[in-house]
């Protein structure tokens, strides 16, 4: 472990994402967490009583739960909950027109290319800065069809009946310490409801940005696709480069009702001082399909295991993930598939790249409940090591209570092979180009699932990560 | 010597060791423009090690001198040798999953020519090469050597030779694993690619391919050395008599020396 992982960060992250705005905040909660902070957040947001109580109860759960005893104990041990701001609101109200976003924040998102992306190919965009959503838009035709897309706080205000019905039903605060933390201090995130049989053909996007040092960002996302509906949601994340740590701890709940289809795509590129501890889970009802497409670059420690609970017959779940761990980083990622109904199917493809002193872990679980006959599941994890110090570990769990089940599991760890390098070099590619080509090929099954703009961006990010690699 | 008159390839006193064990024990070779040389020899004689060393394989310890078109390349990385026009057709081409044949070829062409090739021009060139080797154009979208049959891999090697237009082509057992039809197609491809300005060194265990590609010079490689050099008739002699008589001669000479 390096004392200062920042020193290693490539200079482009600094220039492109690592900048930070001068702090100009309407409200910045003092560091530390207690019931007073929770009360303040809830009152500030003028929430209904049930949410206020929910937050306080969640804080009690958070305080009573020990830290996880698994995962990277060294890095988890360095996380200091007392040294975090749990709520920060920048000046200005939420804008529906890009022009109305405060200039400094607009510049930030302009630099990150958010409005550009919206103009190009998105049906709706939400941009979150620190704790609150600062910009939001949705295409008029979708709005007319009854598609609801807003930040979570507005969702709670404007559609309390839907939020109350589904909120925390997939991930209760008791689930784990970080879910409890998020439940207590959540702010922002996306709320999406797609009415029955409505197909949202182009993706909806949210962009999450941390600006302040020692910031905790706790967005809360809830997506409901009603019967026969379909939606693709994409999120991107970055943060400035600071020498001390920030915490990003989101909760994302997806509910795909009968015959619905949800795809959730993440490209996170946090700076390497961010702890990224996220709980993502979906319920897939009868004949529903849920897909998590999850790309993890950056961060100091990521712990994230997108899950699908296959609740109805013939439901299908997929997790397709890529993690890239450079020096001083640990990507502890994986997936969970819970087959709770007969004839459900699932597929996990997890690819990790560890470079230099980077470390990646695959942690996965497939569970087939009693009575869930005729299920099929396949798990494929593939790790690529670049350099002698790179590390990869695999922790798969299979818990199958039925006989009539088809389970496939494949795990491979490979070193970037000298013979591949020699082959490509013998065709005129220099060593850096050859390594990049091998790595891009390795993650190609993932990249091919991304919209074009994201695929291009991801390839560019990988290229930056690979620069100056000594094999 | 004037560079213009320099042979396209030459090497002097090349020794190659693998993990400290000497496999190639002093090789001198000279290939002039327009010449095709065959390097024949029994299995395990060090032929493949020699050509891998000439291409610059990083795990081999090489001494001696290697020249391409009169310029020394001994100290150069494999990619630098490739950009100057050296090409190795592999006996076992390596799979690179996720990288399409088209993307790979375009990158290799760009490296060799030192400039980007416009997409349309590249497509045209690639399709022509596929046609010349009677390959399905679907190859362009497949992952490089991934799940290819032995014959498909060999054809793709020759296709690269056609596109990259090397100054010196080293072909390592390109004929092995090919049926007779594939062999004819590959041999035609090699003939096409080997112009009057280039040189070819064809490593083979069997005389079979030499019925299709007429070598100008035949070398017999035994125990890390060129034991004999002759014309095409030497290949036929080997076909009739096998390698044993030459191996015995070499052993007798070695015995006499000690």
Interface residues (C-beta under 8 A of the other chain):
Chain A: X417 X418 X419 X420 X422 X423 X424 X425 X426 X427 X428 X429 X430 X431 X433 X434 X437 X438 X440 X441 X442 X443 X444 X445
Chain B: X55 X56 X57 X58 X59 X77 X78 X79 X81 X82 X83 X87 X88 X90 X93 X94 X96 X97 X98 X99 X103 X104 X107 X108 X111 X112 X143 X144 X160 X164
